[in-house]
Each structure stands twice: as structure tokens, then as C-alpha cells.
């Protein structure tokens, strides 16, 4: 939900971002931001990083695992940092309020899926340090897990991924 609201906020500012499950913000296939969630004292905190003016060089990213990085400024004129943040906070609050009023978690997942990167595309899924497997992204589960259709072996299998990483094939 945090990633969806940020992607919506960036889109409202003229940057049509997509959410790469579970916590990356993409523009034209490049990572421009990321989200880390942590629970402390019964509250969920969101750490948000956005590459405003610069981005990590490809040589500094994880080989064969990372999405290329880019700066938001490469995609259009940026407001100042405070104005950018204020716009994201304002749109985030509105987005959150609208999302929690949806009738159920399935409906919320369908709304969020509209902003997902790579929906319907083939990806390499890594659940641990293994070589991974090929699958097609079919949506989000009600609990936020990534719904996949495994396509790399035998009969087609549907599964929900709750932990792991994906990269586009």
C-alpha cells in the first residue's frame, strides 16, 4: 500500500511510476526509489528513498539481480525537495484514505495491481540464493503476496510469493 500510494503521488506530479513488488518504484523500467518497512512498538514505519538528482552507477548494483537505477530528474523537471515531499505526503494521505475504504483486501489488491510494474510479464523469481524459476506475474493476493503462474516446468502452477525477489526476463 505504501508503494502504491507513492507511485500514485509521483504520477500526480507528472512521473508515471510503477510499483515493482514488493518495494521498488520504477520509471521506464529504471528504479527511482525504494521503500523499507519496519515495525517498532506496534507501529509500522516506512523508510523511503528517492533518487532525485542522481542514482547509483550500474557497476555498484547487484549483478544479475538489480533493476537499473535512474534519477527522477532524468524524467522531467523536479520541484524542490520540500515541495516534492509535501506533494507526496498530501497525495499519500489521500491515497491511503481511499484505499482503506475499499470493501475488502481483494478489491484493494486489484486497485494496487493497476499500478504494478511487469503485470502479465515473465520474470525470474528467486526465493533464496537458488537459481530461481520462471513465472508470469498475474496480480496481488489479498494479503499483499505476489500472485504468480509458474511456467518453467511441468504443468502450470499458481502460487503466491511472500518473500523473495523478481527480475524481468
N, C-alpha and C positions, 0 to 999 in steps of 0.2 A: 504494500500500500504506500509506503514511503517513496519507493522508486517511481511508482505510478504518478503520485502527486508531484514529484519533482519533474518528471518528464512532461506532465501537463503544464506545469509552470513555465518550463523552458519553451514549450510550444507557444504558450501565450505571449512570450517575449520575442517570438519570431525564430526560435530554434527548434525545429520539429524533432525532438529527441524520442528515442525508443528505449525501452527497458530491456536489457539483456539479463535474463534470470540468473541469479537472484538479486544482484545488487550493482549492476553497471548501467550507466547512461551512455547511449550511443547516438552519434550523428553521422550520417553517411557511412555507417559501418565502423566508425572510429570511437574509441572510448574517450569521452569528455568528462566523465565524473564517476564517482562510486559512493556507495553507502555501506556503513558498518553499523549494525545494531547490537546493543548490549543492554542487559538488564541489571539494574542496580536498585536495591531497596524496593523492589516491587514496581519500579518504573522502567520503561523502555527508553533508552537514549539513542539518538541517531547521530552518527558522525558522518558528515557529508563533505566530500571533496570535489571541487570542480576545477578543471584545468581552464582557467580564464584566459591567460595570456601566453602560457607555454605548456608543453606536455613532455613527458619522458621520451627520450630517444629510443628507437626500436631496439638498439643494442642493449638497453638496460631492462628490457622486459623479459619475462619468462619465455624461453624458446619453445615454440610449438604449442604454447598454452594461452598466450595473451592475445587479446584483440589489439590491433594498432591503436596508438593513442593520438589525440589531436587536441588543440586548444579551441575553446569556444570562439575566440576572436577570429579564427580561420573561417568561420561560417557566417560572419556578419558583425555589425557594429555592436559593441557591448556598452551597456550603461555603466556607470561607476560601480565599484564593488558594493557600496551600501545600497544603491538603487537596485542592483541585481538581487541582492539578498532580500531586500524589502519586498520586491515583486514576487520572489519565490515563496517567502513566508506567507504573504497575503493569499496567493493562489493556492498554496499548500493547505492553508486553513479551510478555504472554501472547498477544495477537492476532498479533504478529509471529511468535512461535514456531509457533503453529498454522498460520499461512499458509505459512510456508516448508516445512512438512512435507507440504503438498498435493502430489499426484503430478506435476502439470505446470502450466505457466503458463496453459493454457486453463482448467483447473479453478480455479486461483486467481482468474482474471478473472471466472469465473461467480460465485464466492463474493463477490467485491468488488462485482459488479454488483447484488447484492441490497440493498446499502446506497446505491445511486446515486439521486440526485435526477433526476427527469424521464425515467426509463426508459420508453420507449414513447410519449413526448410529442413534439410538434412543436417544433422550435427554429429560431432563426435562427443560422446559422453564419457567422462572419467569420474568414477565414484571414489577412487583412491589412487594409488600410484600405478595401477594396471594400465594396459594399453587402451582400455576403453572399448566402447562399442558404438555402432552407428544406429541412429534413431531419427525420427521425424518429430518435431515439436507439434503437438496437437492442441495445447492450451494449458490452463492452470486448473488445479484441483481446488476444491473449496477451502482446503487448509493451506493454500499457497504453494503446494508442491507443483513441480513441472510435470505435466502430462505428456508422455512420450509414446510413440509407436515404434518398438524396436524392429529394425529392418535388416540386421546383419546376419541372422542365422535362422534356419528352420521356419516354422510358422510365425506369422506376425504376432507379437506380444504387446499388449498395452501395459504400461507401468507408470508409476508416479515417483519422481525423483525428489527427495527432500534434502539431500546433501550431495555435493559434487560440483563439477564444472562442465561447461559445454563450450565447444568451439565449432565454428561454421566449417562445413566440408566444402 
